[in-house]
Amino acid sequence: MQDITKNNFDFIRVLLAFIVFLGHLGTLSASKELAFLENSPVEIAVFAFFIVSGFLIARSYERTSTLLRYAKKRFNRIVPAYLLVVFLCAILLSLVSTYSIPEYFAHPQVYKYLFWNSLFMNFMAPYLPGVFGNGAVNGALWTLKIEVCFYIAVPLIFLLFGKNNKYRNTSLIVLYFLSLVYLNYFRLTGHAELSRQIPGSLCYFIGGMLIYFNFDTFIKNKNILFIIAMVTVWIDLIFNIRLFSPIMISIIVLYIAYSFRFLNNFGKYGDFTYGIYIFHFPIIRTFTTLGLFEHYNPFLMSFVCMLVVIAIGIASWHLYEKRFL
């Protein structure tokens, strides 16, 4: 049977991060030439991140001897870099604010931003004074509060259903369909933003967990499951309802993770994905604010922006994130 540690998750995460980057580049650059990038499947990429988390976090918790060690590992992976980007944005974006430096740091919104964003409650204070036209500083961070809630949910799920409970699959499937009820209700009633919040996103996380708990069966049947998944997702898209597509997208993502062995060593130079994901949004908005997409060739500036994002992602990993791990 296939070794669970030999996988392509590093490649998948980088791919998903760049899909999100390209989608936001098309939207935030305000460039007509780059508008086609808005068609990037950003939402699917974000949900795929949740699927990967469901698989890996379930595995991490099952392999960790104590709850304290699990909490420490999860804290060190997500919180230090998250706080870094929040504080760097609050400080460095004063340089592109319409307020003077003294006015900016005297403004209560700066400290409101720091307080609420440090608690993962970005929606309470999404902007900084005079920055990006008082628009959202970092619209990519909304997923992090959901990720943290998933981290908390895994020990509770294990507590309720046990590590070897024969009803675990059934219980997770029930949670899956309850999540789908929430997701489809708010999506079909015109509340797409609410549909993506924790109860609606849970079905994707559970998809990853279910495949982890049934890994051997999945590997044995992955080829036929992949074909079924592709057809089912297509049918769900035609009827504009998400019934089986979350679990089917989970199958597709995990199929890619455990196929194409030549990609197994993709992450040997480091895990830059998190840095790319959390820093790309304010970097794109800074390029836009400085008029770089407007006054210069937008394709060239997109390439430069991408290089800056990659460089900061690499620096974040080697100079900061890795130290906590």
C-alpha positions in Angstrom: 0.0 0.0 0.0 1.2 3.5 -0.8 3.2 5.4 1.9 1.0 8.2 3.2 4.1 10.4 3.7 5.0 10.3 0.0 2.7 12.9 -1.4 2.4 16.1 -3.5 0.9 18.4 -0.9 3.7 20.9 -1.2 3.0 21.2 -4.9 -0.7 21.4 -4.4 -0.4 24.2 -1.9 1.9 26.3 -4.1 -0.5 25.8 -7.1 -3.5 26.8 -5.0 -1.7 29.9 -3.6 -0.9 31.1 -7.2 -4.5 30.5 -8.3 -5.6 32.8 -5.5 -2.8 35.3 -6.3 -3.8 35.4 -10.0 -7.5 35.9 -9.2 -6.8 38.7 -6.8 -4.3 40.2 -9.3 -7.1 40.4 -11.9 -9.5 42.0 -9.4 -7.2 44.4 -7.4 -4.9 45.6 -10.2 -7.9 47.6 -11.8 -6.3 46.9 -15.1 -8.5 46.0 -18.1 -5.6 44.0 -19.6 -5.5 41.8 -16.5 -9.3 41.5 -16.0 -9.3 38.0 -17.6 -7.5 36.8 -14.4 -10.7 37.3 -12.5 -11.8 34.0 -14.0 -9.2 32.2 -11.9 -11.1 29.7 -9.6 -10.2 31.4 -6.4 -13.1 30.0 -4.4 -12.3 26.4 -5.4 -8.6 27.0 -4.5 -9.6 28.2 -1.1 -11.9 25.3 -0.5 -9.1 23.0 -1.7 -6.9 24.4 1.0 -9.5 23.4 3.5 -9.6 19.9 2.1 -5.8 19.6 2.5 -6.1 20.9 6.0 -8.8 18.3 6.9 -6.5 15.5 5.7 -3.3 16.7 7.3 -4.7 18.1 10.6 -6.5 14.8 11.3 -3.3 13.0 10.7 -1.3 15.4 12.8 -3.7 15.1 15.7 -3.8 11.3 15.5 0.0 11.2 15.5 0.4 13.7 18.4 0.7 12.2 21.9 -1.0 15.1 23.8 -3.5 17.8 23.2 -0.9 20.4 24.4 1.7 19.3 21.8 -1.0 19.4 19.1 -2.0 22.9 20.1 1.6 24.1 20.2 2.3 22.7 16.7 -0.8 24.3 15.2 -0.2 27.6 17.0 3.4 27.8 15.8 2.5 27.0 12.2 -0.2 29.7 11.8 -0.1 32.4 14.5 3.5 33.9 14.3 3.4 34.6 10.6 -0.2 35.8 10.8 0.7 38.3 13.5 3.8 39.3 11.5 1.7 40.3 8.4 -0.8 42.1 10.5 1.8 44.2 12.3 3.9 44.9 9.2 0.8 46.1 7.3 -0.1 48.4 10.2 3.4 49.9 10.2 4.6 49.9 6.6 1.4 50.9 4.9 1.6 54.2 6.7 3.9 55.0 3.8 1.1 54.8 1.2 -1.6 56.3 3.4 -3.2 59.7 2.4 -2.6 60.7 6.1 0.8 62.1 7.2 2.9 59.8 9.4 2.0 61.5 12.6 -1.7 61.7 11.7 -1.7 58.0 10.7 -0.3 56.7 14.0 -2.5 59.1 16.0 -5.6 57.6 14.3 -7.6 55.2 16.5 -8.4 53.0 13.5 -4.7 51.8 13.4 -5.0 50.3 16.9 -8.5 49.0 16.2 -7.1 47.2 13.2 -4.2 45.8 15.2 -6.5 44.6 18.0 -9.3 42.9 16.0 -7.0 41.5 13.4 -4.7 40.0 16.0 -7.8 38.1 17.2 -8.5 36.8 13.7 -11.6 39.0 13.5 -10.7 40.8 10.4 -14.2 41.8 9.6 -14.4 44.0 12.7 -11.6 46.3 11.3 -10.7 45.5 7.7 -9.1 48.8 6.8 -6.3 51.2 7.9 -6.8 55.0 7.7 -6.2 56.5 4.3 -4.8 53.2 3.0 -6.1 51.7 -0.3 -9.0 54.1 -0.3 -10.1 52.7 3.1 -10.6 49.3 1.4 -9.8 46.0 2.9 -6.0 45.8 3.7 -5.8 42.0 3.4 -8.9 40.3 2.1 -7.1 36.9 2.1 -7.0 36.6 5.8 -10.7 35.8 6.3 -9.8 32.1 5.8 -7.5 32.0 8.7 -10.2 32.3 11.4 -11.9 29.4 9.7 -8.6 27.4 9.7 -8.2 28.1 13.4 -11.8 26.9 14.1 -11.0 23.7 12.2 -7.9 23.2 14.4 -10.1 23.5 17.4 -12.8 21.2 15.9 -10.5 18.3 15.2 -9.9 17.4 18.9 -13.6 17.8 19.6 -14.5 15.4 16.7 -12.0 12.9 18.0 -13.4 13.3 21.5 -17.0 12.8 20.4 -16.4 10.0 17.9 -13.1 8.4 19.2 -10.1 7.4 17.2 -11.5 4.0 16.3 -15.2 4.5 16.7 -17.1 2.4 14.2 -19.7 5.2 13.8 -17.1 7.8 13.0 -17.6 7.7 9.2 -21.4 7.9 9.7 -21.1 10.8 12.1 -18.8 12.7 9.8 -21.1 12.2 6.8 -24.0 13.5 8.9 -21.9 16.6 9.7 -21.0 16.9 6.0 -24.7 17.1 4.9 -25.6 19.5 7.7 -22.8 21.7 6.5 -24.2 21.4 2.9 -27.6 22.5 4.1 -26.1 25.7 5.5 -23.9 26.2 2.5 -26.6 25.8 -0.1 -29.3 27.7 1.8 -27.2 30.9 2.1 -25.7 30.6 -1.4 -29.0 30.1 -3.1 -30.7 33.0 -1.1 -28.0 35.4 -2.3 -25.8 35.4 0.8 -22.6 34.0 -0.7 -20.3 35.5 1.9 -22.3 33.9 4.7 -22.3 30.6 2.9 -18.5 30.5 2.9 -18.2 30.9 6.7 -17.4 28.1 9.1 -20.5 25.9 8.9 -20.5 26.1 5.2 -16.8 25.5 4.7 -16.9 22.5 7.1 -18.0 20.1 4.4 -14.7 20.6 2.6 -12.6 20.0 5.7 -14.6 16.9 6.5 -14.0 15.7 3.0 -10.3 15.7 3.7 -10.8 14.0 7.1 -13.0 11.2 5.6 -10.3 10.4 3.0 -7.7 10.3 5.7 -9.7 7.9 7.9 -10.3 5.7 4.9 -6.9 6.2 3.2 -6.2 2.5 2.2 -9.6 2.2 0.6 -9.1 5.5 -1.2 -5.7 4.5 -2.6 -7.0 1.1 -3.7 -9.8 2.7 -5.7 -8.4 6.1 -6.4 -8.6 5.8 -10.3 -12.2 5.0 -10.5 -13.1 7.4 -7.7 -11.3 10.2 -9.7 -13.4 9.5 -12.8 -16.6 9.5 -10.7 -15.6 12.7 -9.0 -14.9 14.5 -12.2 -18.3 13.6 -13.7 -20.1 14.4 -10.4 -18.5 17.9 -10.1 -19.5 18.6 -13.7 -23.1 17.6 -13.0 -23.3 19.7 -9.8 -22.0 22.7 -11.7 -24.7 22.3 -14.4 -27.5 22.2 -11.8 -25.8 25.0 -9.7 -26.0 23.1 -6.4 -23.4 21.7 -4.2 -24.5 18.3 -3.0 -21.7 15.9 -3.7 -19.1 18.3 -5.2 -17.3 19.1 -1.9 -16.5 15.4 -1.2 -15.8 14.9 -4.9 -13.4 17.9 -5.1 -11.7 16.3 -2.0 -11.2 13.1 -4.0 -9.7 15.1 -6.9 -7.3 17.0 -4.7 -6.2 13.8 -2.8 -5.9 12.0 -6.1 -3.4 14.6 -7.3 -1.6 14.4 -3.9 -1.0 10.7 -4.3 -0.3 10.5 -8.0 2.5 12.0 -10.1 5.4 10.8 -8.0 7.9 13.1 -9.7 6.3 16.0 -7.7 7.0 14.3 -4.3 10.1 16.5 -3.6 8.5 19.8 -4.7 8.9 21.3 -1.2 12.5 20.3 -0.5 13.6 23.9 -0.4 11.0 25.0 2.0 7.3 25.7 2.5 6.7 29.2 1.1 3.0 28.8 0.5 1.8 30.3 3.7 3.9 33.4 3.2 2.8 33.8 -0.4 -0.8 33.5 0.7 -0.8 35.9 3.6 1.3 38.6 2.0 0.1 38.7 -1.6 -3.0 40.8 -1.1 -1.5 43.9 0.4 1.4 43.7 -2.0 -0.9 43.7 -5.1 -2.9 46.6 -3.5 0.3 48.6 -2.9 1.3 48.1 -6.6 -2.1 49.4 -7.6 -2.0 52.4 -5.2 1.4 53.4 -6.6 0.0 53.3 -10.1 2.4 50.7 -11.3 -0.2 48.7 -13.3 -1.7 51.9 -14.7 1.5 53.7 -15.8 3.6 50.7 -16.9 3.1 47.6 -18.9 0.6 45.7 -16.6 2.0 42.3 -17.7 5.5 43.3 -16.8 4.3 44.7 -13.5 2.4 41.5 -12.8 5.6 39.5 -13.3 7.5 41.9 -11.0 4.6 41.7 -8.4 4.8 37.9 -8.6 8.6 38.0 -8.0 8.1 40.3 -5.0 5.4 38.0 -3.5 7.6 34.9 -4.0 10.7 36.7 -2.5 8.7 37.7 0.5 7.2 34.3 0.9 10.7 32.7 0.8 12.1 35.3 3.2 9.1 34.8 5.6 9.8 31.0 5.7 13.6 31.1 6.1 13.9 34.1 8.3 10.8 33.8 10.5 8.3 30.9 10.1 10.9 28.1 10.2 12.3 29.3 13.5 9.0 28.5 15.3 8.8 25.0 13.8 
